[in-house]
Amino acid sequence: MDKIDTVIKAAPLDNYRIQILTENGVSGIFNVKPYLDLGGSAFKELYEESYFRTVRPDGSGIAWPHEQDFCIDTIIRDIQNAR
């Protein structure tokens, strides 16, 4: 059984992007902007830059203090499709 990859670095960048590094060596830029309006009111808080910058690795994804999150599958898919 393969070990599930985990995010070990989530560094906020400008324009709603996050530099990601996973334990298995996947790295790249995850663009959150396309998701901001899809999450309804749950993601509206991420528009505030100071709050957006509080992102942190959260096991198999990334998260913010008020429980907004993205799973590793979404992050890796977007990073790979951006190339």
N, C-alpha and C positions, 0 to 999 in steps of 0.2 A: 504494500500500500504506500503510495507516494505521500510524503509529508506536505501538508498545505503550506503554501508560501505565506510569509508574513511581511508586512511593511516595517522596515527598520528606520526609515528616514522619510519625513514629510515636511519639506521646507517651503513655506508660502512664497510665491513670487508675485509680480505685478499682473494685473489683468486677469485675476481669478484662476491663476495657474499654480500648480504645486509640483515641486521637484520631488520625485519618488525614487526610493531605492528599496528593493525587497531583499530578504534573506537569501534568496536563490539567485541574486545578481541582476534581476530585471531593474532597469533604471530608465527614467525619462520624465517627460513633463505631462502631467495629467491636467487637462483643461476642464475646470468645473463650470465655466460659463454656460455651456449648452444645457446644463441641468438645472440652472437656477430657477427657471420658470416652470419646469416640469414637476417639481416637488411641491407645488402649491405653496401654501403659507409656510411649510416646514423649512424651506430653503431661503426664504426672504431675508432672514437675518444675516445670511452670508454676503449679502450686498454691502454690508457695513465692513469696510476694509479692516478696521481694528479687530473686529470679531472674526473675520475670515482668517486673519493671521494667527488665531489661536488653535489652528488645526494641529493634530498630533497623530502619530501612528497609534493604531488601536487593534493590535493583534492582526487579524486577517483583513485589514482595511485602514481607513482613516476616519477620524471623528472630531467633532467640536463639542464644547461643554454642554450645549443644550440638546445633545443626542442626534444631531444631523450626522449622517455618515455615508460612506461609500465602501462597498466591498471590494476585495482584491480582484475579483473576476472582472468587474467593470473597469477598474483602474488599468489592469494589464491589457484588456481588450482595447481600450482607448489609446494607450501608449503605443501598442503594436500597430494599430490602424492609422496612427498619425505619421508613420514612417513612409 
